[in-house]
Amino acid sequence: MVDLPKKKVGIVSCSGEELPEGTVTRLAALKVLEQLRPADTVTICLPLFLAGGEGDRAFARFYPTIAIDGCDKRCAARGTEMYSGRPAASIVITELVTEQGLGKPEGKRRLNAAGLQAVDAAAEKTAILVDELLAKGWNRRNGSFVDPSLLMPLTENGEEGGKEATCSCGSGIPVQKVQINGQEVTLIALPLIFEQFQTEGKPLSMETGRELFEAVKIYNPVPDGDDERYQRVLLQAYITFSTKEKTK
């Protein structure tokens, strides 16, 4: 099992344009990204994410995200959870306005004074959440905070056929391509899984192939009925990886 490292926090804002609160979410996210925490945050495009953006989904699957929604429909939070995993934190503008006793935001393109106050409040709350996530660390596998010193450092995959899946900000997650049933399949996090298995001294055995398969399933979809085929391919790839490491 591999715990992937935290690099930055992804900000997913609501894309709704029919409500003033939707404008608040976008402006709040922009303020965090450009002014409050530019070095610690990246943007995840919700429409692209929902349409199947591989890089954005990969980033949100392994790194902490904060969903900023305009209303209780929680489109950003639910979309993130559906395709990648539960957000590390969530903000709903209508709830935040009530909690802080702010006026009702009005205006879709040009916000009123209450709307601008809501932008500042949401941005400040998001910045605080970013600091908490970076300080404590986030374990995507079980949705909990961990000591950052326990996280594996992110290393680039130097194997042939390896690359990084990137989000719209350019942050990467190692992936590796393998041939399964005559088709090329890209497996996210496989290089890190191999590294961790080798560090733990896993033997080149069928049992290790089954363990590899269970680890890969956490981060990648596997078609029904392909379990044994995946196990054989993963074990062979691990044998190749281990052999190359020993000759270095």
Secondary structure as GFF3:
##gff-version 3
##sequence-region A 1 248
A	DSSP	beta_strand	9	13	.	.	.	ID=ss1
A	DSSP	alpha_helix	20	31	.	.	.	ID=ss2
A	DSSP	pi_helix	32	36	.	.	.	ID=ss3
A	DSSP	beta_strand	41	43	.	.	.	ID=ss4
A	DSSP	alpha_helix	46	51	.	.	.	ID=ss5
A	DSSP	alpha_helix	54	62	.	.	.	ID=ss6
A	DSSP	beta_strand	65	69	.	.	.	ID=ss7
A	DSSP	alpha_helix	75	83	.	.	.	ID=ss8
A	DSSP	beta_strand	89	92	.	.	.	ID=ss9
A	DSSP	alpha_helix	93	99	.	.	.	ID=ss10
A	DSSP	alpha_helix	113	136	.	.	.	ID=ss11
A	DSSP	beta_strand	138	139	.	.	.	ID=ss12
A	DSSP	beta_strand	144	145	.	.	.	ID=ss13
A	DSSP	three_ten_helix	148	150	.	.	.	ID=ss14
A	DSSP	beta_strand	162	166	.	.	.	ID=ss15
A	DSSP	beta_strand	172	180	.	.	.	ID=ss16
A	DSSP	beta_strand	183	188	.	.	.	ID=ss17
A	DSSP	alpha_helix	190	199	.	.	.	ID=ss18
A	DSSP	alpha_helix	206	219	.	.	.	ID=ss19
A	DSSP	alpha_helix	227	246	.	.	.	ID=ss20
###
